[in-house]
């Protein structure tokens, strides 16, 4: 099963305002429970990161890192009803997806999702 993508602004704002956040140099992760039975993810990149090419690269490598972790999350039965928002930072454009995957694993372990 594929995770659902967050698209509405209020969904992101709910995660920013009420969710737990985990911060590192290359990634910020917001985690909040939702009422649906789906894992929902959202990725944001601001213009501070750079031009469109850099922002798109950040989104691509964050998606790739999440795809590698997704099976670990989905195997836990009680961890499907979460909203996850990943925010790229300025260093994100210069690292590889394996580094982001390590950082993402640390954040999700602290949150108790993995």
N, CA, C and O atoms as a MOPAC input file, in Angstrom:
PM7 MOZYME 1SCF
protein

 N      0.83800 1    -1.18600 1     0.00000 1
 C      0.00000 1     0.00000 1     0.00000 1
 C      0.87900 1     1.24500 1     0.00000 1
 O      1.89700 1     1.30300 1     0.69000 1
 N      0.47600 1     2.22600 1    -0.77600 1
 C      1.23000 1     3.46500 1    -0.91100 1
 C      0.79200 1     4.49200 1     0.12600 1
 O     -0.38400 1     4.54100 1     0.48700 1
 N      1.72900 1     5.31700 1     0.61300 1
 C      1.29700 1     6.38300 1     1.52200 1
 C      0.54100 1     7.46500 1     0.75600 1
 O      0.79700 1     7.70300 1    -0.42400 1
 N     -0.38100 1     8.10600 1     1.43800 1
 C     -1.16900 1     9.18400 1     0.85700 1
 C     -0.37600 1    10.47600 1     0.99400 1
 O      0.32300 1    10.67500 1     1.98800 1
 N     -0.48000 1    11.34800 1     0.00900 1
 C      0.25200 1    12.60100 1     0.02600 1
 C     -0.59300 1    13.70600 1     0.64500 1
 O     -1.77200 1    13.85100 1     0.32400 1
 N      0.01400 1    14.47600 1     1.52500 1
 C     -0.65300 1    15.65800 1     2.07200 1
 C     -0.65600 1    16.73900 1     1.00200 1
 O      0.37400 1    16.99900 1     0.38000 1
 N     -1.79700 1    17.36400 1     0.78700 1
 C     -1.87900 1    18.39400 1    -0.24200 1
 C     -2.44400 1    19.70900 1     0.26900 1
 O     -2.12100 1    20.76700 1    -0.27100 1
 N     -3.26200 1    19.66500 1     1.27900 1
 C     -3.92900 1    20.87500 1     1.76700 1
 C     -3.03800 1    21.64600 1     2.73100 1
 O     -2.28600 1    21.04900 1     3.50200 1
 N     -3.12100 1    22.96000 1     2.68800 1
 C     -2.32400 1    23.80300 1     3.55500 1
 C     -2.65400 1    23.54900 1     5.02700 1
 O     -1.75600 1    23.54600 1     5.86800 1
 N     -3.94300 1    23.33300 1     5.34700 1
 C     -4.30900 1    23.12600 1     6.75000 1
 C     -3.71300 1    21.84200 1     7.30000 1
 O     -3.45900 1    21.75600 1     8.50200 1
 N     -3.48000 1    20.83500 1     6.45500 1
 C     -2.85700 1    19.58700 1     6.91200 1
 C     -1.40700 1    19.83800 1     7.32800 1
 O     -0.94300 1    19.32000 1     8.34300 1
 N     -0.70400 1    20.63900 1     6.53200 1
 C      0.67500 1    20.99000 1     6.87800 1
 C      0.70800 1    21.86000 1     8.13500 1
 O      1.54200 1    21.64600 1     9.01600 1
 N     -0.19300 1    22.83900 1     8.22200 1
 C     -0.23000 1    23.72900 1     9.38500 1
 C     -0.53800 1    22.95500 1    10.66500 1
 O      0.00800 1    23.26600 1    11.72300 1
 N     -1.40200 1    21.95900 1    10.57600 1
 C     -1.71400 1    21.12700 1    11.73700 1
 C     -0.47100 1    20.40200 1    12.22200 1
 O     -0.23200 1    20.30600 1    13.42600 1
 N      0.32600 1    19.88700 1    11.28300 1
 C      1.56400 1    19.19700 1    11.66100 1
 C      2.57000 1    20.18000 1    12.26200 1
 O      3.24400 1    19.85500 1    13.24100 1
 N      2.67500 1    21.36800 1    11.68700 1
 C      3.63000 1    22.35300 1    12.19400 1
 C      3.24700 1    22.83200 1    13.59400 1
 O      4.10700 1    22.98500 1    14.46100 1
 N      1.95800 1    23.06500 1    13.80800 1
 C      1.52300 1    23.66600 1    15.06700 1
 C      1.35000 1    22.66400 1    16.20100 1
 O      1.66900 1    22.97400 1    17.34800 1
 N      0.84900 1    21.46600 1    15.89900 1
 C      0.53600 1    20.52000 1    16.96300 1
 C      1.43200 1    19.29100 1    16.99200 1
 O      1.42400 1    18.54400 1    17.97000 1
 N      2.20300 1    19.07300 1    15.93600 1
 C      3.00600 1    17.86200 1    15.85600 1
 C      4.32700 1    17.96700 1    16.60100 1
 O      4.80000 1    19.06000 1    16.91200 1
 N      4.91100 1    16.81000 1    16.87800 1
 C      6.25100 1    16.75500 1    17.45600 1
 C      7.24200 1    16.95700 1    16.31900 1
 O      7.01600 1    16.48400 1    15.20500 1
 N      8.33500 1    17.65700 1    16.59300 1
 C      9.31700 1    17.88300 1    15.53700 1
 C     10.68300 1    17.38100 1    15.97900 1
 O     11.02700 1    17.40300 1    17.16100 1
 N     11.44500 1    16.93200 1    15.00100 1
 C     12.78500 1    16.41000 1    15.19800 1
 C     13.67700 1    17.10700 1    14.18300 1
 O     13.38600 1    17.10500 1    12.98700 1
 N     14.76600 1    17.70600 1    14.66400 1
 C     15.57500 1    18.59800 1    13.83600 1
 C     16.98900 1    18.05700 1    13.70500 1
 O     17.56200 1    17.54800 1    14.66900 1
 N     17.54300 1    18.17100 1    12.50800 1
 C     18.96300 1    17.92100 1    12.26900 1
 C     19.45000 1    18.93200 1    11.23600 1
 O     18.68400 1    19.78800 1    10.79200 1
 N     20.70300 1    18.83600 1    10.86100 1
 C     21.28200 1    19.79600 1     9.91900 1
 C     20.67900 1    19.69000 1     8.52100 1
 O     20.61700 1    20.67800 1     7.79000 1
 N     20.23500 1    18.49000 1     8.15400 1
 C     19.78600 1    18.30200 1     6.77600 1
 C     18.28800 1    18.07400 1     6.63000 1
 O     17.77700 1    18.08100 1     5.51100 1
 N     17.57000 1    17.87100 1     7.73600 1
 C     16.15400 1    17.54100 1     7.62900 1
 C     15.41500 1    17.88000 1     8.92100 1
 O     15.95600 1    17.73700 1    10.01700 1
 N     14.18400 1    18.32800 1     8.77400 1
 C     13.28100 1    18.51500 1     9.90600 1
 C     12.07800 1    17.61300 1     9.66200 1
 O     11.51300 1    17.60300 1     8.56800 1
 N     11.69100 1    16.85400 1    10.68900 1
 C     10.58000 1    15.92100 1    10.56600 1
 C      9.49800 1    16.28900 1    11.56700 1
 O      9.77200 1    16.43900 1    12.75800 1
 N      8.26900 1    16.43600 1    11.08600 1
 C      7.10600 1    16.67400 1    11.94600 1
 C      6.25200 1    15.42100 1    11.93000 1
 O      5.99100 1    14.85200 1    10.87000 1
 N      5.81400 1    14.98900 1    13.11500 1
 C      5.02400 1    13.76700 1    13.24600 1
 C      3.77900 1    14.08200 1    14.06700 1
 O      3.87000 1    14.68100 1    15.13900 1
 N      2.62000 1    13.67500 1    13.56100 1
 C      1.37200 1    13.84700 1    14.29400 1
 C      0.43800 1    12.71000 1    13.91400 1
 O      0.41900 1    12.27100 1    12.76400 1
 N     -0.33800 1    12.23300 1    14.88400 1
 C     -1.31600 1    11.17700 1    14.60200 1
 C     -2.49200 1    11.75600 1    13.82800 1
 O     -2.86000 1    12.91700 1    14.01000 1
 N     -3.07400 1    10.93500 1    12.96400 1
 C     -4.28400 1    11.34300 1    12.26200 1
 C     -5.39800 1    10.34500 1    12.54000 1
 O     -5.16200 1     9.30600 1    13.15500 1
 N     -6.59400 1    10.65000 1    12.09700 1
 C     -7.73100 1     9.78900 1    12.38900 1
 C     -7.99500 1     8.75600 1    11.30600 1
 O     -8.79600 1     7.84200 1    11.50100 1
 N     -7.33400 1     8.89100 1    10.17900 1
 C     -7.53700 1     7.90600 1     9.11500 1
 C     -6.64000 1     6.70100 1     9.37200 1
 O     -5.82700 1     6.70100 1    10.29700 1
 N     -6.79700 1     5.69500 1     8.55800 1
 C     -5.98500 1     4.48700 1     8.70900 1
 C     -4.84600 1     4.47300 1     7.69400 1
 O     -4.32600 1     3.41000 1     7.35300 1
 N     -4.46100 1     5.65400 1     7.21300 1
 C     -3.41800 1     5.75700 1     6.19900 1
 C     -2.21900 1     6.51400 1     6.73200 1
 O     -2.35200 1     7.41800 1     7.55800 1
 N     -1.06300 1     6.13900 1     6.25500 1
 C      0.14600 1     6.90700 1     6.50500 1
 C      0.17800 1     8.02000 1     5.46200 1
 O      0.12600 1     7.74900 1     4.26200 1
 N      0.26400 1     9.26500 1     5.91300 1
 C      0.24500 1    10.39800 1     4.99800 1
 C      1.56200 1    11.14500 1     5.11900 1
 O      2.03500 1    11.40200 1     6.22600 1
 N      2.16000 1    11.49600 1     3.97300 1
 C      3.42500 1    12.22300 1     4.01000 1
 C      3.32500 1    13.50400 1     3.19400 1
 O      2.53500 1    13.61300 1     2.25600 1
 N      4.14700 1    14.46200 1     3.57900 1
 C      4.26400 1    15.71100 1     2.84500 1
 C      5.71600 1    16.15000 1     2.86600 1
 O      6.42200 1    15.92300 1     3.84800 1
 N      6.15700 1    16.76900 1     1.80500 1
 C      7.53400 1    17.25700 1     1.69500 1
 C      7.47600 1    18.71800 1     1.31700 1
 O      6.77900 1    19.09200 1     0.37300 1
 N      8.20700 1    19.55600 1     2.05200 1
 C      8.24000 1    20.98100 1     1.73200 1
 C      9.67900 1    21.43300 1     1.55400 1
 O     10.59400 1    20.98300 1     2.24400 1
 N      9.84100 1    22.33600 1     0.60800 1
 C     11.13800 1    22.97800 1     0.37800 1
 C     10.86700 1    24.46200 1     0.17000 1
 O      9.96800 1    24.83800 1    -0.58300 1
 N     11.63600 1    25.28900 1     0.82900 1
 C     11.41300 1    26.72700 1     0.70400 1
 C     12.36200 1    27.32300 1    -0.32600 1
 O     13.28700 1    26.65800 1    -0.79200 1
 N     12.12600 1    28.56300 1    -0.67000 1
 C     12.98400 1    29.23400 1    -1.64400 1
 C     14.35700 1    29.55600 1    -1.08800 1
 O     15.25800 1    29.92400 1    -1.84200 1
 N     14.53400 1    29.42400 1     0.21900 1
 C     15.85200 1    29.63400 1     0.81900 1
 C     16.85600 1    28.58600 1     0.35500 1
 O     18.06600 1    28.81000 1     0.39000 1
 N     16.34000 1    27.43800 1    -0.08100 1
 C     17.21600 1    26.34400 1    -0.50600 1
 C     17.90800 1    26.67100 1    -1.82400 1
 O     19.05900 1    26.28600 1    -2.03400 1
 N     17.22700 1    27.36400 1    -2.69300 1
 C     17.81300 1    27.70000 1    -3.98100 1
 C     16.74500 1    27.79000 1    -5.04900 1
 O     15.55700 1    27.94400 1    -4.76600 1
 N     17.20100 1    27.69000 1    -6.27200 1
 C     16.28000 1    27.76700 1    -7.39800 1
 C     15.52900 1    26.45100 1    -7.55200 1
 O     15.72700 1    25.52000 1    -6.77100 1
 N     14.67900 1    26.38000 1    -8.54800 1
 C     13.77200 1    25.24000 1    -8.71800 1
 C     14.51500 1    23.91500 1    -8.86200 1
 O     14.04600 1    22.88800 1    -8.37000 1
 N     15.65000 1    23.92400 1    -9.52100 1
 C     16.41000 1    22.68900 1    -9.71800 1
 C     16.84900 1    22.12000 1    -8.37100 1
 O     16.73600 1    20.91600 1    -8.14200 1
 N     17.34100 1    22.96500 1    -7.49100 1
 C     17.78300 1    22.52100 1    -6.16300 1
 C     16.60700 1    22.03600 1    -5.32300 1
 O     16.70200 1    21.01700 1    -4.64000 1
 N     15.51000 1    22.76300 1    -5.37600 1
 C     14.33600 1    22.36600 1    -4.59100 1
 C     13.78300 1    21.03300 1    -5.07200 1
 O     13.40500 1    20.19200 1    -4.25700 1
 N     13.73200 1    20.83000 1    -6.37200 1
 C     13.24500 1    19.55800 1    -6.90900 1
 C     14.18000 1    18.41200 1    -6.55600 1
 O     13.71800 1    17.30500 1    -6.27700 1
 N     15.48600 1    18.65500 1    -6.56400 1
 C     16.44700 1    17.62400 1    -6.17200 1
 C     16.23500 1    17.23800 1    -4.71500 1
 O     16.27600 1    16.05700 1    -4.37000 1
 N     16.01000 1    18.22900 1    -3.86100 1
 C     15.75300 1    17.95400 1    -2.44400 1
 C     14.52500 1    17.07400 1    -2.28100 1
 O     14.54700 1    16.10600 1    -1.52100 1
 N     13.46000 1    17.40600 1    -2.98700 1
 C     12.24100 1    16.59900 1    -2.90300 1
 C     12.48200 1    15.17300 1    -3.39700 1
 O     12.00400 1    14.21500 1    -2.79000 1
 N     13.21400 1    15.03300 1    -4.48400 1
 C     13.49800 1    13.70000 1    -5.03800 1
 C     14.29300 1    12.83900 1    -4.06000 1
 O     13.96700 1    11.66900 1    -3.85800 1
 N     15.33600 1    13.41100 1    -3.45000 1
 C     16.16200 1    12.58000 1    -2.57400 1
 C     15.44200 1    12.27900 1    -1.25400 1
 O     15.68700 1    11.23500 1    -0.65000 1
 N     14.56400 1    13.16900 1    -0.80100 1
 C     13.77600 1    12.87400 1     0.39700 1
 C     12.77800 1    11.75400 1     0.08900 1
 O     12.58100 1    10.85800 1     0.91000 1
 N     12.14400 1    11.80100 1    -1.09600 1
 C     11.21600 1    10.73300 1    -1.49100 1
 C     11.94500 1     9.39700 1    -1.59100 1
 O     11.42600 1     8.37400 1    -1.14400 1
 N     13.13000 1     9.39800 1    -2.16500 1
 C     13.89600 1     8.16600 1    -2.31600 1
 C     14.27200 1     7.59100 1    -0.96000 1
 O     14.17500 1     6.38200 1    -0.74900 1
 N     14.69500 1     8.44100 1    -0.04900 1
 C     15.04300 1     7.97500 1     1.29700 1
 C     13.82200 1     7.40100 1     1.99500 1
 O     13.91800 1     6.38100 1     2.67700 1
 N     12.67600 1     8.04800 1     1.82800 1
 C     11.45500 1     7.54600 1     2.47300 1
 C     11.03000 1     6.21100 1     1.87800 1
 O     10.56300 1     5.33500 1     2.60700 1
 N     11.18100 1     6.04200 1     0.58300 1
 C     10.81500 1     4.76700 1    -0.05000 1
 C     11.62900 1     3.61400 1     0.52300 1
 O     11.11600 1     2.50300 1     0.65400 1
 N     12.88500 1     3.86100 1     0.86500 1
 C     13.71900 1     2.81600 1     1.44000 1
 C     13.28000 1     2.45600 1     2.86000 1
 O     13.49400 1     1.32500 1     3.29600 1
 N     12.68100 1     3.37900 1     3.57800 1
 C     12.26100 1     3.16200 1     4.96100 1
 C     10.81400 1     2.68600 1     5.04600 1
 O     10.40600 1     2.13200 1     6.06600 1
 N     10.05100 1     2.89000 1     4.00700 1
 C      8.60300 1     2.67200 1     4.04900 1
 C      8.20700 1     1.27000 1     4.50000 1
 O      7.24800 1     1.12500 1     5.25800 1
 N      8.91700 1     0.23600 1     4.05900 1
 C      8.56100 1    -1.12800 1     4.45000 1
 C      8.72200 1    -1.33900 1     5.94600 1
 O      7.94000 1    -2.07100 1     6.55100 1
 N      9.72400 1    -0.70900 1     6.55400 1
 C      9.91100 1    -0.83200 1     8.00400 1
 C      8.74200 1    -0.20000 1     8.75200 1
 O      8.28900 1    -0.72900 1     9.76600 1
 N      8.26100 1     0.92000 1     8.25400 1
 C      7.13600 1     1.60000 1     8.89500 1
 C      5.85400 1     0.78900 1     8.70100 1
 O      5.08400 1     0.60300 1     9.64400 1
 N      5.63200 1     0.31600 1     7.50000 1
 C      4.37700 1    -0.37100 1     7.18700 1
 C      4.28100 1    -1.72200 1     7.88400 1
 O      3.17800 1    -2.21900 1     8.11600 1
 N      5.42300 1    -2.32600 1     8.22200 1
 C      5.38200 1    -3.62400 1     8.89000 1
 C      4.85400 1    -3.52000 1    10.31600 1
 O      4.31400 1    -4.49300 1    10.84200 1
 N      5.00000 1    -2.35300 1    10.95300 1
 C      4.41500 1    -2.14300 1    12.27400 1
 C      2.94100 1    -1.80300 1    12.09400 1
 O      2.61100 1    -0.79900 1    11.46300 1
 N      2.06100 1    -2.61900 1    12.63600 1
 C      0.62500 1    -2.44600 1    12.41000 1
 C      0.07000 1    -1.16700 1    13.00700 1
 O     -0.84200 1    -0.57000 1    12.43600 1
 N      0.60100 1    -0.73100 1    14.15000 1
 C      0.01800 1     0.42500 1    14.82900 1
 C      0.57400 1     1.75100 1    14.33600 1
 O      0.20600 1     2.79700 1    14.87000 1
 N      1.43800 1     1.74300 1    13.34700 1
 C      2.08300 1     2.97800 1    12.90900 1
 C      1.59600 1     3.44900 1    11.55600 1
 O      2.32400 1     4.13900 1    10.84300 1
 N      0.38800 1     3.09000 1    11.19400 1
 C     -0.12300 1     3.50400 1     9.89100 1
 C     -0.89900 1     4.80700 1     9.94300 1
 O     -1.09600 1     5.44000 1     8.90600 1
 N     -1.33800 1     5.22100 1    11.10500 1
 C     -2.18200 1     6.41700 1    11.17000 1
 C     -1.38500 1     7.62900 1    11.65600 1
 O     -1.64900 1     8.17800 1    12.72600 1
 N     -0.41900 1     8.02400 1    10.85500 1
 C      0.40900 1     9.19100 1    11.15200 1
 C      0.48300 1    10.10500 1     9.94100 1
 O      0.38000 1     9.66400 1     8.79700 1
 N      0.66500 1    11.39600 1    10.22300 1
 C      1.04400 1    12.36100 1     9.20100 1
 C      2.51800 1    12.66700 1     9.42100 1
 O      2.92800 1    12.99100 1    10.53600 1
 N      3.31100 1    12.56500 1     8.36600 1
 C      4.73200 1    12.87900 1     8.42900 1
 C      5.00300 1    14.01500 1     7.46100 1
 O      4.65000 1    13.93000 1     6.28500 1
 N      5.62700 1    15.07600 1     7.94600 1
 C      6.01300 1    16.18700 1     7.08100 1
 C      7.51700 1    16.33100 1     7.17200 1
 O      8.06900 1    16.49700 1     8.26000 1
 N      8.18000 1    16.26800 1     6.02800 1
 C      9.62800 1    16.42200 1     5.95300 1
 C      9.93600 1    17.78100 1     5.34100 1
 O      9.43100 1    18.12300 1     4.27100 1
 N     10.76700 1    18.54600 1     6.02800 1
 C     11.13700 1    19.87600 1     5.55800 1
 C     12.61600 1    19.85700 1     5.22200 1
 O     13.44900 1    19.51800 1     6.06200 1
 N     12.93900 1    20.22200 1     3.99300 1
 C     14.33100 1    20.26500 1     3.55300 1
 C     15.02200 1    21.50200 1     4.12400 1
 O     14.39700 1    22.54600 1     4.30800 1
 N     16.30600 1    21.37000 1     4.39600 1
 C     17.10100 1    22.49100 1     4.87400 1
 C     18.15300 1    22.82600 1     3.81100 1
 O     18.24500 1    22.14500 1     2.79000 1
 N     18.93000 1    23.85900 1     4.04900 1
 C     19.86800 1    24.31200 1     3.01400 1
 C     20.91600 1    23.26300 1     2.67300 1
 O     21.36600 1    23.21300 1     1.52800 1
 N     21.32100 1    22.43000 1     3.61300 1
 C     22.32600 1    21.39600 1     3.33400 1
 C     21.74600 1    20.18800 1     2.61200 1
 O     22.50100 1    19.35300 1     2.11300 1
 N     20.44200 1    20.07800 1     2.54700 1
 C     19.81100 1    18.90400 1     1.95100 1
 C     20.19000 1    18.73500 1     0.48100 1
 O     20.33500 1    17.60900 1     0.00500 1
 N     20.34800 1    19.81900 1    -0.22300 1
 C     20.64400 1    19.74200 1    -1.65600 1
 C     22.03000 1    19.18700 1    -1.93900 1
 O     22.31000 1    18.77500 1    -3.06500 1
 N     22.89800 1    19.16900 1    -0.94400 1
 C     24.28100 1    18.77100 1    -1.16100 1
 C     24.62300 1    17.39900 1    -0.60200 1
 O     25.78500 1    16.99500 1    -0.66200 1
 N     23.65500 1    16.66800 1    -0.06200 1
 C     23.92500 1    15.34600 1     0.48900 1
 C     23.21900 1    14.28000 1    -0.33400 1
 O     22.35900 1    14.58400 1    -1.16100 1
 N     23.59200 1    13.03000 1    -0.09800 1
 C     22.99800 1    11.91800 1    -0.83500 1
 C     21.79500 1    11.37100 1    -0.09400 1
 O     21.58400 1    11.67000 1     1.08100 1
 N     21.01500 1    10.57100 1    -0.78800 1
 C     19.79600 1    10.03300 1    -0.18400 1
 C     20.10900 1     9.07000 1     0.96300 1
 O     19.29100 1     8.90900 1     1.86800 1
 N     21.27900 1     8.42800 1     0.93800 1
 C     21.63500 1     7.52200 1     2.03500 1
 C     21.85000 1     8.29700 1     3.33600 1
 O     21.50200 1     7.81300 1     4.41400 1
 N     22.42000 1     9.49700 1     3.23600 1
 C     22.59800 1    10.32200 1     4.43300 1
 C     21.25000 1    10.78800 1     4.97200 1
 O     21.03800 1    10.82300 1     6.18400 1
 N     20.35400 1    11.14200 1     4.07900 1
 C     19.02100 1    11.56900 1     4.50100 1
 C     18.26600 1    10.38400 1     5.08700 1
 O     17.50700 1    10.54300 1     6.04300 1
 N     18.46600 1     9.20300 1     4.52600 1
 C     17.80600 1     8.01100 1     5.06500 1
 C     18.25500 1     7.74000 1     6.49900 1
 O     17.42800 1     7.40800 1     7.34800 1
 N     19.54500 1     7.87500 1     6.78100 1
 C     20.04200 1     7.68300 1     8.15100 1
 C     19.41000 1     8.68700 1     9.09900 1
 O     18.97000 1     8.33300 1    10.19300 1
 N     19.36900 1     9.93300 1     8.67600 1
 C     18.77600 1    10.99800 1     9.49000 1
 C     17.28700 1    10.74000 1     9.71400 1
 O     16.78100 1    10.92000 1    10.82100 1
 N     16.59100 1    10.32100 1     8.66300 1
 C     15.16300 1    10.04800 1     8.74400 1
 C     14.88800 1     8.88000 1     9.68500 1
 O     13.93600 1     8.91900 1    10.46400 1
 N     15.72100 1     7.84200 1     9.61500 1
 C     15.57300 1     6.69800 1    10.52600 1
 C     15.70900 1     7.12800 1    11.98200 1
 O     14.93600 1     6.69300 1    12.83600 1
 N     16.68900 1     7.98000 1    12.26500 1
 C     16.89800 1     8.47000 1    13.63100 1
 C     15.66500 1     9.22700 1    14.10700 1
 O     15.18800 1     9.00300 1    15.21900 1
 N     15.15200 1    10.11800 1    13.27200 1
 C     13.97300 1    10.89200 1    13.64200 1
 C     12.76500 1     9.99900 1    13.90200 1
 O     12.05300 1    10.18400 1    14.88800 1
 N     12.53400 1     9.02900 1    13.01400 1
 C     11.35600 1     8.16800 1    13.15300 1
 C     11.50100 1     7.18100 1    14.30300 1
 O     10.49800 1     6.76700 1    14.88400 1
 N     12.73600 1     6.79400 1    14.64600 1
 C     12.94200 1     5.95300 1    15.81900 1
 C     12.65700 1     6.72700 1    17.09100 1
 O     12.06200 1     6.19400 1    18.02700 1
 N     13.08400 1     7.99900 1    17.12700 1
 C     12.79000 1     8.83800 1    18.29000 1
 C     11.27700 1     9.02400 1    18.44800 1
 O     10.76700 1     9.09800 1    19.56600 1
 N     10.57300 1     9.09700 1    17.32800 1
 C      9.12600 1     9.27600 1    17.36600 1
 C      8.39600 1     7.98300 1    17.68200 1
 O      7.20300 1     8.01500 1    17.98400 1
 N      9.08200 1     6.84200 1    17.62100 1
 C      8.46300 1     5.55100 1    17.91600 1
 C      7.71300 1     4.94900 1    16.75600 1
 O      6.87000 1     4.07200 1    16.94900 1
 N      8.00300 1     5.40300 1    15.55900 1
 C      7.30300 1     4.88900 1    14.38300 1
 C      8.00700 1     3.66200 1    13.80500 1
 O      7.35300 1     2.75600 1    13.28700 1
 N      9.32000 1     3.63200 1    13.89300 1
 C     10.07000 1     2.45800 1    13.41300 1
 C     10.41400 1     1.60000 1    14.61700 1
 O     11.04600 1     0.55400 1    14.47000 1

